[in-house]
Amino acid sequence: MTKKQLITYIVIGIVAVVFYWLFFSGSEKQKNEKATQAEVVKEILESQETPEQQSIRLSNSKKDKFILEQESLIKQYDAAIKAGKDVENNYFQRGLANEKLQRYRGAINDYTNAIKLNDEAVLSYYSRGLVQQKIGMNTEALNDLNKSIELRPNDHNFYNTRALMLVEQGQLQQAMDDYNKALELNPEYAEAYFNRGTLFERQKELQLAHDDYSKAIALHASPPASVDPEVAKENLAESYYRRSVIYYLTTDYEKALEDINKVIALDSKSIKAYQLRANIYDNTGNVAAAAADEATAQTLSLESLLPGG
């Protein structure tokens, strides 16, 4: 073999190796990439959350974020209090944050410290009263609401809140007086109409209850811009529901059905609405419709017991 032939064979060999590498190694790379992609897709598919799991995860995520936000605020209030900056207000704000985290004793301590700095801190008295009621300190809660009203006698919200406390303690006439005072101060106060309606209903004054629920419906249907639309929707549905109960109790089933249909249109998952409508249908001889609503109410009740329900 001549030198020239040897060089030719060497060159051909090198070219062959290069072509092999370019073709087969590229093919292997593509295969590996496809295999990796397939594994990723498989992993994603296998790890997909059910709607219930997703709901729980998202709910927990929001809860964790909320807790972190409140903890961050509490640290800011701590620093401001230690630095002696706007101490009364920072005690009050820290009390609100502790209350949101359901640290009720801590919240009470913060509101108390604000009151020690200013014995006319009306919002601290009011907020402390609400927290005390949550943990069963009813006497102390009522005392704080009395002090709030003493300091701010023209606040309709305070009278409505005290009325709710008085109802829980069985002081119904005093509660009625407070609802009347709240509505005297603010004749467009939907919440007080609704709450007074429930008290009239409890006292079997069904026509008066009907009139208050009707007023509440009219006001909730056109809420002020400051009211959250979802809250207004819930309030409207509840007012229709209570008026439907009044119609049902007075055997005006046609109007009861009209109102309960509006409740379900506003809240398609209201278990009690389907239950009441089933009773209405049952009393009007519509057995099939009654059975269907009872089944829906049972299904919704079971769903509410599932995780995320």
N, C-alpha and C positions, 0 to 999 in steps of 0.2 A: 504494500500500500504506500502510495506516494504521500509526501507531506501535504500536498494540495488536497488529496482525497480525505486524508485524516481531518483536516480543518473543516472540510465540507460536512463530514459526518457529525463533527462536534457542534457545528452551527445548527444542523437539522435537529439534533438532540435537544439543544437549548430551546429552539423554537417550539418543539413538541411539548417540552415541560411547561413553557409559558402558556401555551394554548390550553393544556390540561388544567393548569391552575386557574386560568381565567374562567373556563367553562364549568368545571366540576366544583371548584371551591365556591364560585358565585351561586351555583345551584344549591350547594349545601347550606350556604348562608341564608338563601331565600327559604329553604326548608326549615331552618332553625327559627327564622323570624316568624314564619307561619305557625310553627309549633308553639312559639312563645305567645303569639296573639291568641291562638286557640285556648291556651291555658288561662290567659287573662280573662277571656270571654266566659270560659267555663267557671272560673272562680267568681266572676261577677254574678253569673246566673245562679250559682249555688248559694251565694251569700245574699241574694235579694231578700229584702224585708217584706213581711206581710204588712198590710195596711195597719193592723193593730200595733205591730212592732215599730213601724215608722212613726205612728202617732205617739207612742210612748217615748221614743227617742227624741222626737222634736219637742215634746212637752218637757222632758227632762232637760234638754238643751236650753230651752227658754227659762226654765226654773233656775238652772245653774247660772245663766247669764244675769238673771234678776238678782240672785243672791250676791253675786260678785259685785254688781253695781251698788247694792245697798251697803255691803261691807266697805267698799271704797268710800262711799259717802260718810259712813260712820267714822272712818279714819280721819277724814277731813274735818269733821265736827270735833273729834277728839283733839286734834292739833290746834284748832281755833280756840277751844275751851282752855287748853293748857296755856295758850298764848294770851288769854284774857281778852280775846276779840269777840265783841257782840255775843257775850256769853249766854244771856237769856235765850236769844233766838237760836243759838246753836244747840242748847239743851233741848229746846222744843223740836228742832229739826232732827236731832238724833233720836228723840222719842218717836217721831213719825217713822224713821227708818227701822228702829227696833220693833215697832208695832207691825210694820209690813213683814218683818221676819218672824212674827209671832213670838217675839221675846217680850211678853207682856209685862213681866216684873221690871225688866230693864226700862221699858217705855214709861211705866208709872214712875220709876225713880227719876227719869229725865224730866218728865212733866212737873214732878214735885220740886226738883231743883230750880226749874224755871220760875215756878210760883214763889219759891223762897226769895228769889231775886226781885220779883215783882208780884205783889199780892193782888194785882189787877190784871194778871195775864189771862184774859178771858179764854183764849183758844187753848191754853194749857189746861185750864179747868175743864173745858168741854171735852178735849181729847182724853184727858185722864178719866173722866166719867165714862166715856165709851169703852175704854179698855177695862176699867173696873167691872163694868157690866158683863164683859165677855168672860171674866173669870169668877163670876158669881158674887162680887162685892157690891150687892144691890143697894145697900144703904149708902155706902160711900159714893156710888155712882150717882144716885139721886141727889145727894148733897152737892156734888160738883155741878150737876145740871142746874140746881137751884142757884148756885153762886154765879154760873154763867148768865142766867136770866137776870139776876140782880145787877150784874155789871153791864149787860146789854139787853134791856127789856123790850126792844123793838125788833129782835131777830126772830123771824117766823120759824126758821129751822130749829132753833133751840126748843121752842114750844112743841113742835112735832116730835122731836127726839125724846123730850121728857114724857110726852104722852105715851109713846111706845113703852118706856120704862114703867110707867104707872099701870098700863094694861097688864104687863107681865106680873106686876105685884098685886093685881086684883083691885086697884083703885080706879074703877071705871068712870065714875063721875068726874073725878079730878082729871082723868085723861080726856074725857069729852070736853071739859072746859079748856084744856090746852089746845085741842084740835080747833075748837071754835076761835080761840085767840089767834092761832097761826093763820087761819083763814080770814080773820078780821084784818090782820096785818098785811096779808097777801091773798086777795080773792082769786088769784090765778095759780094757786099752789096745788098742782095736780096730786102730789104725793099725800098731802093732808086730806084731800077729798077721798082718795082711795082708802087711807088708813081709817078715817072716820067712818067710811062705808063698812069696813070690816067690823068696827065696833057696833054700828047699828045692826048689822047682820047678826052679830053675837047676841044682841039684846032683842032679837026677833022683830026689829023695826024694818021689815023688808022693803017697804016703799021708800023709806028714807035712805036705806042702803042702795036701792036701785038708783035713786036720784044722784047720790054721791058718785057711784060708779059711772053713771052717764056723764057727769061733769068731768071725771078723771079721764074718760075715753076721749072726750072732745079736746081736752088739753094735751094729752099724750099724742094725739093724732097730729098736732101742730106744735111740736116742741120748740123751745128757743134754740138758737144756733149753738149755744154753749153745751147743749145736751148731746152726748154721744148717740149717734143714730141707732146703734145696736141696743143700747140701754133703753132708748125711747121705744123701740120695737118690742122689747121684752115687757116693758111697763104697759104698753097698749094691749098686748096679748093677755097679760094677767088681769087687766081691768075688764076686758071682754069676757074672760073666763068667769070672773066673780059675778058679773051681771047675768051670764048664762045660768049660773047656779040659782040666782034669785028667780029667774023665769022658770027654771025647772021646779023649784020649791013651790011656786005659785001655779004650777001646771000649765003655764003658757009655753007649751012645747014648741010651737012654731017659732017664736022669738028666741027661745033657748037654742034651737037648732041653728038659727041664723048667726047667733053670737059665737057658738062653739065652732061653726065652720070657719069663722074669721080667725079664731084662735089657731086652728090647724093650718090655715093659709099662712099665718105669721110664723108658726112653729110646728113643722110637720113631725117633730119627734116628741111632742108633748104627750106623755103617757096618760096623764089625768084627763086631757082633753078627749082622747079616744074613749076612755072609760066613761066619761060623762055622756058623750054622744051615743055610746052603746046603750046607756040607760034611757036616754031620750028615745032612741029607736025602739027599744023594748017596750016603752010605755005607749008608743004610737002604733004598735003591732008590726013593725018592720023587723021581723025576726032575723032575716038573712043579713041585713045591714048591721044589726046589733052584734051578730056572731062574728062578722068580718072585723068590726072595730075592736071587739074583745080579743080576737086573735092578734090584731096589730098591736094592741096594748101589751099583750103577753110577750110578743116578739121583741118589742122595744125594751121591756123590762129585763129580758134575758140579755139583750145586747148591752144594756147598761152595766151588767155584771162582768162583762168581758174586759180584759186589759185595754185601757184606753177608752173605755166606755163611760 
